[in-house]
Amino acid sequence: MEYVLAHQGGWDEFLMFALPIAIAIGAVKFAERRGAKKRSELEEAKPRDN
């Protein structure tokens, strides 16, 4: 396996750099969507005093 990932023109180094960043961005977007959904659910459940 080391032979396959050893100096393959730079694409393997790029993946080692880009993959953790992509995972972090995905996690942040997931958390934002989940938070927005929770926020809207809480606002819908809140009684209105008008």
KOLZANU-756616 format. One record per residue: residue number from 1; x, y, z negated of N, C-alpha, C, O in turn. Coordinates in nm, 4 decimals. Each point is the difference from the previous one (the first is absolute). Example, Ala and Ser with C-alpha at 12.3 -4.5 7.8 and 13.67 -1.06 7.14 Angstrom:
// residues 2
node seq = 1	n_x = 1.3190	n_y = -0.5690	n_z = -0.7800	ca_x = -0.0890	ca_y = 0.1190	ca_z = 0.0000	c_x = 0.0900	c_y = 0.1200	c_z = 0.0000	o_x = 0.1036	o_y = -0.0019	o_z = -0.0665
node seq = 2	n_x = -0.1386	n_y = 0.1069	n_z = 0.1385	ca_x = 0.0820	ca_y = 0.1190	ca_z = -0.0060	c_x = -0.0770	c_y = 0.1090	c_z = -0.0730	o_x = 0.0509	o_y = 0.1108	o_z = -0.0169
// end
This chain:
// residues 50
node seq = 1	n_x = 0.0822	n_y = -0.1189	n_z = 0.0000	ca_x = -0.0822	ca_y = 0.1189	ca_z = 0.0000	c_x = 0.0868	c_y = 0.1256	c_z = 0.0000	o_x = -0.0356	o_y = 0.0993	o_z = 0.0635
node seq = 2	n_x = 0.1477	n_y = -0.1021	n_z = -0.1329	ca_x = 0.0880	ca_y = 0.1158	ca_z = -0.0019	c_x = 0.0523	c_y = 0.0316	c_z = 0.1391	o_x = 0.0218	o_y = 0.1162	o_z = 0.0341
node seq = 3	n_x = -0.0019	n_y = -0.2201	n_z = 0.0461	ca_x = 0.0501	ca_y = 0.0216	ca_z = 0.1351	c_x = -0.1007	c_y = 0.0802	c_z = 0.0816	o_x = 0.0386	o_y = 0.0853	o_z = 0.0800
node seq = 4	n_x = -0.1653	n_y = -0.1118	n_z = -0.0995	ca_x = -0.1041	ca_y = 0.0690	ca_z = 0.0766	c_x = -0.0072	c_y = 0.1468	c_z = -0.0387	o_x = -0.0229	o_y = 0.0845	o_z = 0.0865
node seq = 5	n_x = 0.0419	n_y = -0.0517	n_z = -0.2141	ca_x = -0.0136	ca_y = 0.1371	ca_z = -0.0463	c_x = 0.1321	c_y = 0.0764	c_z = -0.0063	o_x = 0.0038	o_y = 0.1102	o_z = -0.0549
node seq = 6	n_x = 0.1025	n_y = -0.1645	n_z = 0.1086	ca_x = 0.1299	ca_y = 0.0653	ca_z = -0.0091	c_x = 0.0285	c_y = 0.0818	c_z = 0.1256	o_x = 0.0273	o_y = -0.0561	o_z = 0.1061
node seq = 7	n_x = -0.0336	n_y = 0.1867	n_z = -0.1180	ca_x = 0.0396	ca_y = 0.0936	ca_z = 0.1057	c_x = -0.0690	c_y = -0.0292	c_z = 0.1331	o_x = 0.0643	o_y = -0.0362	o_z = 0.0986
node seq = 8	n_x = -0.1929	n_y = 0.0522	n_z = -0.0983	ca_x = -0.0781	ca_y = -0.0236	ca_z = 0.1214	c_x = -0.0294	c_y = 0.1320	c_z = 0.0715	o_x = -0.1132	o_y = 0.0230	o_z = 0.0423
node seq = 9	n_x = 0.2108	n_y = 0.0614	n_z = -0.0288	ca_x = -0.0188	ca_y = 0.1256	ca_z = 0.0705	c_x = -0.0651	c_y = 0.1084	c_z = -0.0846	o_x = -0.0403	o_y = 0.1031	o_z = 0.0540
node seq = 10	n_x = 0.0293	n_y = -0.1224	n_z = -0.1801	ca_x = -0.0534	ca_y = 0.1017	ca_z = -0.0896	c_x = -0.1459	c_y = -0.0167	c_z = -0.0366	o_x = -0.0473	o_y = 0.0657	o_z = -0.0927
node seq = 11	n_x = -0.0257	n_y = -0.1516	n_z = 0.1623	ca_x = -0.1434	ca_y = -0.0138	ca_z = -0.0304	c_x = -0.0228	c_y = -0.0594	c_z = -0.1375	o_x = -0.0984	o_y = 0.0331	o_z = -0.0662
node seq = 12	n_x = 0.1884	n_y = -0.1208	n_z = 0.0218	ca_x = -0.0181	ca_y = -0.0596	ca_z = -0.1324	c_x = 0.0241	c_y = 0.1024	c_z = -0.1111	o_x = -0.0698	o_y = -0.0005	o_z = -0.1014
node seq = 13	n_x = 0.1686	n_y = 0.0883	n_z = 0.1207	ca_x = 0.0225	ca_y = 0.1054	ca_z = -0.0979	c_x = -0.1169	c_y = 0.0974	c_z = -0.0016	o_x = -0.0387	o_y = 0.0492	o_z = -0.1060
node seq = 14	n_x = -0.0173	n_y = -0.0214	n_z = 0.2227	ca_x = -0.1169	ca_y = 0.0877	ca_z = 0.0077	c_x = -0.1167	c_y = -0.0596	c_z = -0.0779	o_x = -0.0684	o_y = 0.0714	o_z = -0.0733
node seq = 15	n_x = 0.0452	n_y = -0.2018	n_z = 0.0884	ca_x = -0.1098	ca_y = -0.0640	ca_z = -0.0725	c_x = 0.0226	c_y = 0.0049	c_z = -0.1505	o_x = -0.0942	o_y = 0.0211	o_z = -0.0765
node seq = 16	n_x = 0.2184	n_y = -0.0404	n_z = 0.0337	ca_x = 0.0291	ca_y = 0.0038	ca_z = -0.1435	c_x = -0.0242	c_y = 0.1393	c_z = -0.0570	o_x = -0.0267	o_y = 0.0138	o_z = -0.1194
node seq = 17	n_x = 0.0357	n_y = 0.0890	n_z = 0.2025	ca_x = -0.0265	ca_y = 0.1371	ca_z = -0.0423	c_x = -0.1480	c_y = 0.0347	c_z = 0.0142	o_x = -0.0588	o_y = 0.0593	o_z = -0.0904
node seq = 18	n_x = -0.0014	n_y = -0.0959	n_z = 0.2033	ca_x = -0.1363	ca_y = 0.0435	ca_z = 0.0317	c_x = -0.1079	c_y = -0.0808	c_z = -0.0712	o_x = -0.1046	o_y = 0.0549	o_z = -0.0346
node seq = 19	n_x = 0.1273	n_y = -0.1812	n_z = 0.0125	ca_x = -0.1039	ca_y = -0.0844	ca_z = -0.0595	c_x = -0.0398	c_y = 0.0454	c_z = -0.1408	o_x = -0.1198	o_y = 0.0107	o_z = -0.0266
node seq = 20	n_x = 0.2128	n_y = 0.0165	n_z = -0.0643	ca_x = -0.0426	ca_y = 0.0482	ca_z = -0.1325	c_x = -0.0733	c_y = 0.1342	c_z = 0.0068	o_x = -0.0932	o_y = 0.0240	o_z = -0.0769
node seq = 21	n_x = 0.1350	n_y = 0.0626	n_z = 0.1682	ca_x = -0.0679	ca_y = 0.1287	ca_z = 0.0156	c_x = -0.1418	c_y = -0.0213	c_z = 0.0510	o_x = -0.0935	o_y = 0.0631	o_z = -0.0493
node seq = 22	n_x = 0.0764	n_y = -0.1511	n_z = 0.1472	ca_x = -0.1331	ca_y = -0.0291	ca_z = 0.0533	c_x = -0.0898	c_y = -0.0608	c_z = -0.1076	o_x = -0.1185	o_y = 0.0325	o_z = -0.0075
node seq = 23	n_x = 0.1731	n_y = -0.1188	n_z = -0.0741	ca_x = -0.0782	ca_y = -0.0604	ca_z = -0.1090	c_x = -0.0418	c_y = 0.1076	c_z = -0.1003	o_x = -0.1139	o_y = -0.0003	o_z = -0.0467
node seq = 24	n_x = 0.2038	n_y = 0.0911	n_z = 0.0135	ca_x = -0.0325	ca_y = 0.1069	ca_z = -0.0950	c_x = -0.1078	c_y = 0.0921	c_z = 0.0561	o_x = -0.0923	o_y = 0.0379	o_z = -0.0721
node seq = 25	n_x = 0.1027	n_y = -0.0017	n_z = 0.1990	ca_x = -0.1014	ca_y = 0.0853	ca_z = 0.0628	c_x = -0.1349	c_y = -0.0701	c_z = 0.0003	o_x = -0.1024	o_y = 0.0616	o_z = -0.0296
node seq = 26	n_x = 0.1019	n_y = -0.1899	n_z = 0.0627	ca_x = -0.1247	ca_y = -0.0765	ca_z = -0.0017	c_x = -0.0613	c_y = -0.0060	c_z = -0.1383	o_x = -0.1218	o_y = 0.0110	o_z = -0.0142
node seq = 27	n_x = 0.2041	n_y = -0.0282	n_z = -0.0881	ca_x = -0.0507	ca_y = -0.0056	ca_z = -0.1375	c_x = -0.0596	c_y = 0.1335	c_z = -0.0422	o_x = -0.1030	o_y = 0.0033	o_z = -0.0672
node seq = 28	n_x = 0.1665	n_y = 0.1065	n_z = 0.1058	ca_x = -0.0523	ca_y = 0.1327	ca_z = -0.0344	c_x = -0.1329	c_y = 0.0245	c_z = 0.0702	o_x = -0.0943	o_y = 0.0491	o_z = -0.0620
node seq = 29	n_x = 0.0858	n_y = -0.0824	n_z = 0.1902	ca_x = -0.1258	ca_y = 0.0182	ca_z = 0.0736	c_x = -0.1114	c_y = -0.0855	c_z = -0.0600	o_x = -0.1139	o_y = 0.0454	o_z = -0.0113
node seq = 30	n_x = 0.1460	n_y = -0.1680	n_z = -0.0268	ca_x = -0.0987	ca_y = -0.0879	ca_z = -0.0625	c_x = -0.0494	c_y = 0.0608	c_z = -0.1310	o_x = -0.1200	o_y = 0.0006	o_z = -0.0273
node seq = 31	n_x = 0.2123	n_y = 0.0503	n_z = -0.0532	ca_x = -0.0373	ca_y = 0.0595	ca_z = -0.1286	c_x = -0.0837	c_y = 0.1260	c_z = 0.0200	o_x = -0.0942	o_y = 0.0240	o_z = -0.0756
node seq = 32	n_x = 0.1272	n_y = 0.0567	n_z = 0.1765	ca_x = -0.0786	ca_y = 0.1204	ca_z = 0.0275	c_x = -0.1425	c_y = -0.0361	c_z = 0.0398	o_x = -0.0954	o_y = 0.0612	o_z = -0.0479
node seq = 33	n_x = 0.0807	n_y = -0.1608	n_z = 0.1360	ca_x = -0.1341	ca_y = -0.0418	ca_z = 0.0423	c_x = -0.0799	c_y = -0.0543	c_z = -0.1178	o_x = -0.1184	o_y = 0.0298	o_z = -0.0154
node seq = 34	n_x = 0.1842	n_y = -0.1089	n_z = -0.0666	ca_x = -0.0678	ca_y = -0.0583	ca_z = -0.1159	c_x = -0.0408	c_y = 0.1100	c_z = -0.0987	o_x = -0.1096	o_y = -0.0042	o_z = -0.0559
node seq = 35	n_x = 0.1965	n_y = 0.1010	n_z = 0.0351	ca_x = -0.0310	ca_y = 0.1111	ca_z = -0.0898	c_x = -0.1135	c_y = 0.0859	c_z = 0.0524	o_x = -0.0862	o_y = 0.0420	o_z = -0.0771
node seq = 36	n_x = 0.0847	n_y = -0.0152	n_z = 0.2072	ca_x = -0.1075	ca_y = 0.0796	ca_z = 0.0588	c_x = -0.1332	c_y = -0.0723	c_z = -0.0123	o_x = -0.1024	o_y = 0.0625	o_z = -0.0278
node seq = 37	n_x = 0.1031	n_y = -0.1924	n_z = 0.0482	ca_x = -0.1233	ca_y = -0.0783	ca_z = -0.0127	c_x = -0.0499	c_y = 0.0041	c_z = -0.1442	o_x = -0.1190	o_y = 0.0200	o_z = -0.0245
node seq = 38	n_x = 0.2094	n_y = -0.0388	n_z = -0.0700	ca_x = -0.0374	ca_y = 0.0017	ca_z = -0.1416	c_x = -0.0532	c_y = 0.1380	c_z = -0.0391	o_x = -0.0980	o_y = 0.0105	o_z = -0.0736
node seq = 39	n_x = 0.1634	n_y = 0.0956	n_z = 0.1234	ca_x = -0.0424	ca_y = 0.1359	ca_z = -0.0299	c_x = -0.1411	c_y = 0.0261	c_z = 0.0520	o_x = -0.0817	o_y = 0.0600	o_z = -0.0699
node seq = 40	n_x = 0.0527	n_y = -0.1045	n_z = 0.1917	ca_x = -0.1334	ca_y = 0.0211	ca_z = 0.0561	c_x = -0.1047	c_y = -0.0808	c_z = -0.0763	o_x = -0.1121	o_y = 0.0469	o_z = -0.0192
node seq = 41	n_x = 0.1472	n_y = -0.1671	n_z = -0.0243	ca_x = -0.0934	ca_y = -0.0802	ca_z = -0.0800	c_x = -0.0304	c_y = 0.0686	c_z = -0.1330	o_x = -0.1145	o_y = -0.0004	o_z = -0.0452
node seq = 42	n_x = 0.2160	n_y = 0.0590	n_z = -0.0172	ca_x = -0.0212	ca_y = 0.0685	ca_z = -0.1275	c_x = -0.0862	c_y = 0.1248	c_z = 0.0175	o_x = -0.0841	o_y = 0.0296	o_z = -0.0848
node seq = 43	n_x = 0.1046	n_y = 0.0439	n_z = 0.1946	ca_x = -0.0798	ca_y = 0.1197	ca_z = 0.0239	c_x = -0.1450	c_y = -0.0354	c_z = 0.0305	o_x = -0.0906	o_y = 0.0743	o_z = -0.0378
node seq = 44	n_x = 0.0671	n_y = -0.1855	n_z = 0.1049	ca_x = -0.1364	ca_y = -0.0423	ca_z = 0.0284	c_x = -0.0713	c_y = -0.0421	c_z = -0.1283	o_x = -0.1204	o_y = 0.0218	o_z = -0.0136
node seq = 45	n_x = 0.1920	n_y = -0.0808	n_z = -0.0791	ca_x = -0.0593	ca_y = -0.0486	ca_z = -0.1241	c_x = -0.0194	c_y = 0.1121	c_z = -0.1026	o_x = -0.0767	o_y = -0.0153	o_z = -0.0951
node seq = 46	n_x = 0.1461	n_y = 0.1275	n_z = 0.1143	ca_x = -0.0067	ca_y = 0.1103	ca_z = -0.0956	c_x = -0.1379	c_y = 0.0669	c_z = 0.0079	o_x = -0.0465	o_y = 0.0329	o_z = 0.1091
node seq = 47	n_x = -0.0186	n_y = -0.0128	n_z = -0.2237	ca_x = -0.1305	ca_y = 0.0694	ca_z = 0.0029	c_x = 0.0193	c_y = 0.1473	c_z = 0.0348	o_x = 0.0966	o_y = 0.0633	o_z = -0.0427
node seq = 48	n_x = -0.1885	n_y = -0.0112	n_z = 0.1195	ca_x = 0.0093	ca_y = 0.1404	ca_z = 0.0426	c_x = -0.0890	c_y = 0.0859	c_z = -0.0894	o_x = -0.1165	o_y = -0.0325	o_z = -0.0227
node seq = 49	n_x = 0.1724	n_y = 0.1420	n_z = -0.0278	ca_x = -0.0736	ca_y = 0.0916	ca_z = -0.0880	c_x = -0.0363	c_y = 0.1260	c_z = 0.0773	o_x = 0.0695	o_y = 0.1011	o_z = -0.0104
node seq = 50	n_x = -0.1765	n_y = -0.1058	n_z = 0.0872	ca_x = -0.0452	ca_y = 0.1184	ca_z = 0.0757	c_x = -0.1344	c_y = 0.0434	c_z = -0.0468	o_x = -0.0546	o_y = 0.0976	o_z = 0.0513
// end
